Amino acid sequence: MQDTSQLEKRLSFAFQNKDLLTQALTHRSYLNENPAFRTGHNERLEFLGDAVLELVITEALYARFPNKPEGELTSFRAALVNAKMLADVGLAIGINDFMLLSRGEAKDTGRARQFILANAFEALVGAMYLDQGYTPVRDFILAVLLPHLDGIVEHRLYKDPKSLFQEEAQEREGVTPTYEVQREWGPDHDRHFVIGVFLGDELVAEGEGPSKQTAQEEAAKAALAAKGWG
């Protein structure tokens, strides 16, 4: 049986039902290799945790910003609970060290692992909620996630790069950015794009990605850095 006591210390949360914690850490792929394992995988807990997380953050933002409109609060919430943020917080509290994964998944350290960690964080929230109810899990979420809010607001991380670059370009230079494909290659199922972002005739920066949308976002990020507007 996996010893999760060190993780519980990091979480400052002692589970009454240890199997709930184990299940939150169990990826579907692990059960493919260990079909007799005593708990199920974490996807149902993830479904529950996602809803709990959204309620806690929504409640906190509603109280913290009494004069902000719904659209801005929605953007703040999205930035706080996106996959990258949840994965980063999951790493910081040590979830990665206790995940139960297949041998293949355990070797993957890229984007797929980020989603696995984000989902496990949501599953952990669901497990906490089932184990001890709303108040303790709310306290945990506010402790590990809310400290990131000031940076999100200050650096406008709640805006996507394209929107932010467009706002800055219009405000500073009176120009709306345009995006043009510079290069593309690969078969239809594995296409790759390099897209340039222009202010008038000026090529400010380029971005690369597996879709035009991703390449445009990368170009906008690079342009914000190039202009010192980020």
DASUL-V419563 format. One record per backbone hydrogen bond with DSSP energy under -1.0 kcal/mol. CO is the residue of the C=O (numbers start at 1). NH is the residue of the N-H. Records with the same first field share a line. If there is no record, write none. Layout:
CO=NH, NH
This chain:
4=8
5=9
6=10
7=11
8=13
17=20
18=22
19=23
20=24
21=25
23=26
25=100
26=42
27=30
28=32
30=34
34=37
42=46
43=47
44=48
45=49
46=50
47=51
48=52
49=53
50=54
51=55
52=56
53=57
54=58
55=59
56=60
57=61
58=62
59=63
60=64
61=65
65=68
69=73
70=74
71=75
72=76
73=77
74=78
75=79
76=80
77=81
82=86
83=87
84=88
85=89
86=90
87=91
88=92
89=93
90=95
95=98
100=27
102=106
110=114
111=115
112=116
113=117
114=118
115=119
116=120
117=121
118=122
119=123
120=124
121=125
122=126
123=127
124=128
125=129
126=130
127=131
128=132
129=133
133=137
134=138
135=139
136=140
137=141
138=142
139=143
140=144
141=145
145=148
146=149
148=152
149=153
150=154
151=155
152=157
156=159
160=164
161=165
162=166
163=167
164=168
165=169
166=170
167=171
168=172
169=173, 175
178=198
180=196
183=194
185=192
187=190
192=185
193=209
194=182, 183
195=207
196=180
197=204, 205
198=178
199=202
202=199
205=197
207=195
209=193
211=215
212=216
213=217
214=218
215=219
216=220
217=221
218=222
219=223
220=224
221=225
222=226
223=227
224=229, 230
